[in-house]
């Protein structure tokens, strides 16, 4: 899973990050609420782990903003606030679970895994994705547009899946490198551009339109018809 962790404690944050990484997950650790909110808007996460009391925007405000923006990824609050009213407030803000500090790491990990398995929260287990007139089958690894079969290689298929799950959010070059090639730097000057060009040649050119748009200085956005 890819997890976003918002925790400003200089010891607790890295401790959570280390434990979740050792458990096999990819972690983006933030200590500032505003930066965490921007990160959650720009990238798809499996679960959000949010501290209630952090600088800039607290975890509660972050989640409220994300829910208003239709970001439905499940979220668990970590907090020292253990009154019933505090828990109710967190759940009413859109939280799915609430863990009071101090806590055992094994319990945090178990709660994250339960949230990820919860039916109906995420689309990760859906086998067929459809956006406009474009459809991909994740199990059969097939792609169709307007009823026509499109032959995609592995990287092209991964790119298209990311774009179809993006809900029209901009996907930066760095984000694509990390998610498709597991890199945080570009070993060539045109790796992403080359694959995007080939993907466009297959899903756009035969149909005479543009559904994958370049945003100069930002990345790419998928806008299906």
Order of alpha helices (4+ residues) and beta strands (2+ residues): beta-alpha-beta-alpha-beta-alpha-beta-alpha-beta-alpha-beta-beta-beta-beta-alpha-alpha-alpha-beta-beta
